[in-house]
Every structure is written in structure tokens, then in C-alpha cells.
Amino acid sequence: MVLQNEYGISGICNVANKNEQAIIDENKLFYSCGVHPWNASLDTLESMLPLLKQAPIIGEIGMDSIWCDVDLHIQKEVFEKQLQFAKEWNKPVILHTKGQEKTILDLIRKYPNTYIVHWYGCMDYVNEYDEVVSYFTIGPSIGKEVEVTRLVEQVSIDKLLMESDGIEAVKWAIDSDNYVAALQNEIAQVAKLKDKSHFEVERILDQNFSKLIKK
């Protein structure tokens, strides 16, 4: 079930542990679940498997050599096991690719699936990712980070989704913790870059999200 808040915004909540899963269950929210590269360990993966089996979407998963000091070999092993799991259980995947874009690209080519790339912030491999992934989420830094702005320019609007990430990310990007204002700013930026009206962009984004959750 996908519930809208008082502003009519539908979305995906991320679950990282049993306590968060309990909140999701209580509120009947649509969600994803996965072992984030910052928390990557085989023990963590083992403990999370029951939650992964319940989740409609796997993620955010991937690899990170920029904001994370977890051994890359461990990250890769945990990531690939989750890719295998998602493929076997026919679950879409949300990807975290920071600093490991080429390695992740090579891995997801081995496991064809519905992939959503979270806040892609790299100038390289955009065309290659565009060939194999279904969606890119645009973070609140659009207009501030040239990599994100360039991505919107290059990728079809039919492959875009908006995201907030955490409130700290919103605050960094727009100097405010106003979640709704951040999303509206993202839509306005996309509308400008794609030469479309705000209403038309909202309509297309809603269609994109509906297609994703039906998978």
C-alpha cells in the first residue's frame, strides 16, 4: 500500500532495521529495505534477510568509497549477494553508487533487473547507466551540484523520480528543513531544464512512480 501524506505526496520509505520496520508496518507505508554500504557486513546481511524477504523493493544498496571506510571487498560481497537475492525474488533495487560507479555498473549488468539509481552525482557513465537502469532519483541539490543538473539534462524525464534523502540533506541543499519546499524546488528545476510546466512535470513524475511500484 502506498499512502499519501496531507500534501498528496506518495513515496518510498527506507527501512534499515527491525525498529524501523515496526514503524512502517504500523503506518502501512510503502518501503524499501537493504543493507546500506555504510553498514555492510555478512552478519548484518544475515540478520536483515527476513526483512528483505518482506520488502517490496531492495535498497538502498551498493558501494561507497567517498563517505565510507568499510572494506570495499566486504561491501562488494554484501552488495552482490543482495543483487542475487533481488533477482531471484524479482524485487526492484535502489542503488547507492558513490565513488564506485564503474564497479556497480559492471555488477548490475550481470543481474538484469529494475534499477533505481539514488542521487547519481558523477559526470561519468551516465549514458552507460541510462542503458541498464529504469529510473534516476534527483536529490534536492539540483541546481547546486553540476553533476545532478547535468544528469537531468541528459536523461529522459520518463526516467526521473524526485527524492528528499534525509532531512539533513534537504537542509544542506536548500538551507531549510522544509521537506515539501525541497520537493517543489526540485520539480521547478526539472521543469526549467526540460522546458515543461510545473504541472506537466508533476504529472509525469506521478506516472513514473506508479509504473515503478506496479513492478
Buried (B, 14 or more C-beta within 10 A) or exposed (E): EBEEEEEEEBBBBBBBEEEBBEEBEEEEBBBBBBBBBBBBBEEBBEEBEEBBEEBBBBBBBBBBBEEBEBEBEBBBBBBBBBBEBBBEEEBBBBBBBBBBBEBBBEBBEEBEBBBBBBBBBBEEBBEBBBEEBBBBBBBBBBBBBEBBBBBBEEBEBEBBBBBBBEEEBBBBBBEEEBBEEBBBBBBBBBBBBBEBEEEEBBEBBEEBBEEBBEE
